[in-house]
Amino acid sequence: MAGEGEKKPVLEMIQADGADEGCVTFVLHDEDHTLGNSLRYMIMKTLDVEFCGYTITHPSESKINFRIQTRGGLPASEPLRRGLNELTDVCQHVLNTFQARVNEFKEGQEQPME
Amino acid sequence: MAATMKNVEEIRSRVILGEFGVKNVHTSDFPGNYPGYDDTWDMQKFQKNFRIDVVHLDESSMEFDMVGIDAAIANAFRRILLAEVPTMAIEKVFIYNNTSIVQDEVLAHRLGLIPIRADPRLFEYRNAAEEEASEIDTIQLQLKIKCSRNPRASKESSDPRELYLNHMVYSRDIKWVPIGNQADVFADSSIGPVHDDILIAQLRPGQELDIVMHCVKGIGKDHAKFSPVATASYRLLPEITLLEQVEGEKAEQAMIKK
């Protein structure tokens, strides 16, 4: 996205339960369903995540509340970090496969014409 | 529908179009939901099952199948294509002379929507604070055209194509004006509108347009003119099961033609 002049927080952590590190709500700024839904899917696929969901607090504000609750004392930032990394890996793999297949298809198209 | 032994596979992997609604829409194969299934995310398993098949690819459209990926991620790709892939588009329009019948702002709006052939990866975003157009963030285009009466037209004709010269302003009349070192950097690639035949305005003798335009890099979230796709959509791969044998004429009719 285009650069902005001032520094704005990208991610904030809000803990509703006092000591329990496993139930945390993250506020992600400048995000919408694009990251929210895909990240929610990746984190739900992780073991030991009891609850994962996101909401868009108001459609006029571009920020999402992302809540993770874990089982077994795991700090909630751990599945978040894993989910983000795995999402990056998935996208990288899809990109590689896509480029390979498109190049194959293009070469296949050129040959019958020659 | 209860998850009995028989339809667990169906619930996990199929969306069903019923008569009055759609069933099994949401992904439910998360770890712990189904006893006996290990649904934890496994990169190796994903890479093994994932494949892409290109169905159709030409200059202006593409269709491909992605097998083994969830709708959440496919939808994220679709949203990114529409809103977050950058392109170059006309943003600032300096109108030195517009005596045509099209209002300035309408003309500027139409110019903004013209797709520009330029690789946005070779340009930078323009800072909000910058006033000057620099060679790294701007493409300068010019449209200078004047409509005049055709001296060689016959007296009785009423066809505007014969009577007037330059009475239709097309996107092919937009010329690229290189700034700074752009003439060297982009010597081989032709920078200009993608399509030659977009009608911008119509003129009559005596009317003219003298416009300088600056193109900048932007994304679809900011303004739809920056969206690189006309549209991007996805649908789930349909599976049609014939319940009984079809023979003869019905089979001919039902044959899927590509």
Boltz contact constraints between the chains, C-beta under 6 A:
constraints:
  - contact:
      token1: [A, 2]
      token2: [B, 125]
      max_distance: 6.0
  - contact:
      token1: [A, 34]
      token2: [B, 76]
      max_distance: 6.0
  - contact:
      token1: [A, 34]
      token2: [B, 79]
      max_distance: 6.0
  - contact:
      token1: [A, 37]
      token2: [B, 72]
      max_distance: 6.0
  - contact:
      token1: [A, 38]
      token2: [B, 72]
      max_distance: 6.0
  - contact:
      token1: [A, 38]
      token2: [B, 73]
      max_distance: 6.0
  - contact:
      token1: [A, 38]
      token2: [B, 76]
      max_distance: 6.0
  - contact:
      token1: [A, 41]
      token2: [B, 70]
      max_distance: 6.0
  - contact:
      token1: [A, 41]
      token2: [B, 72]
      max_distance: 6.0
  - contact:
      token1: [A, 44]
      token2: [B, 30]
      max_distance: 6.0
  - contact:
      token1: [A, 45]
      token2: [B, 41]
      max_distance: 6.0
  - contact:
      token1: [A, 47]
      token2: [B, 31]
      max_distance: 6.0
  - contact:
      token1: [A, 47]
      token2: [B, 40]
      max_distance: 6.0
  - contact:
      token1: [A, 93]
      token2: [B, 47]
      max_distance: 6.0
  - contact:
      token1: [A, 97]
      token2: [B, 52]
      max_distance: 6.0
  - contact:
      token1: [A, 98]
      token2: [B, 52]
      max_distance: 6.0
  - contact:
      token1: [A, 101]
      token2: [B, 52]
      max_distance: 6.0
  - contact:
      token1: [A, 101]
      token2: [B, 54]
      max_distance: 6.0
  - contact:
      token1: [A, 105]
      token2: [B, 54]
      max_distance: 6.0
  - contact:
      token1: [A, 105]
      token2: [B, 57]
      max_distance: 6.0
